[in-house]
Amino acid sequence: MRIAKLFMDQPMIAKQCAFVVGMGGYIMMAANPAWAVQAHGGIEGLVAHQIGHLLFVVGMGYLLFRLYKIEMVGPGWFEFKGFLWLILVWNFLTFSGHWLNEYVSPAKFAKVDGHTIAFYLRSLTDAFFYLTRLDHLFLVPALAFLLLALRKWRLQE
């Protein structure tokens, strides 16, 4: 009620807000799609990305080590440790997948109209590479564990 009265009293503010909202909508509609998987471009992009994974592993590993060393227990800490373990597994799997992606032959991908529709498994390495593409099987449960830990900590207060 108070905001509506503000807009009625100040027609210029209402026009400015409408302009900003309209432009925001136009920009969102005109933007190119941002796909979930994007190429980094050149080897330097991959190297920088891989360094990021390594730093993430070091940070999460150190945090997990400290939690075990100080024997942190109580509501939410089991879930948080589970989150850290799954994030470590996810990082190693994703790191391996990025590395293997440089060695997988394009002939192993079946394409129709430029879209990949299948991947041919011919060895154990191919199966592991395929598993690295399913990294969400570790990341989603990790985030669920984090949410459970945060919920328990919130309810504790």
Residue pairs with C-beta under 8 A, 6 or more apart in sequence:
6 13
7 13
7 14
7 17
8 14
39 45
40 46
40 48
40 49
46 98
46 102
49 98
50 95
50 98
50 99
53 91
53 94
53 95
53 98
54 95
56 87
56 91
57 88
57 91
57 92
57 95
60 84
60 87
60 88
60 91
61 88
63 84
64 81
64 84
64 85
64 88
67 77
67 80
67 81
67 84
68 81
75 152
75 153
75 155
75 156
76 148
76 149
76 150
76 151
76 152
76 153
76 156
77 149
79 145
79 146
79 148
79 149
79 152
80 145
80 146
80 149
82 142
82 145
83 142
83 143
83 145
83 146
83 149
86 138
86 139
86 141
86 142
86 145
87 139
87 142
89 138
90 135
90 138
90 139
90 142
93 131
93 132
93 135
93 138
94 132
94 135
96 128
96 132
97 129
97 132
97 133
97 135
100 125
100 128
100 129
100 132
101 129
104 126
104 129
108 119
108 120
108 122
108 126
109 116
109 118
109 119
109 120
110 116
110 117
110 118
110 119
110 120
111 117
119 126
119 129
119 130
119 133
120 126
121 127
121 130
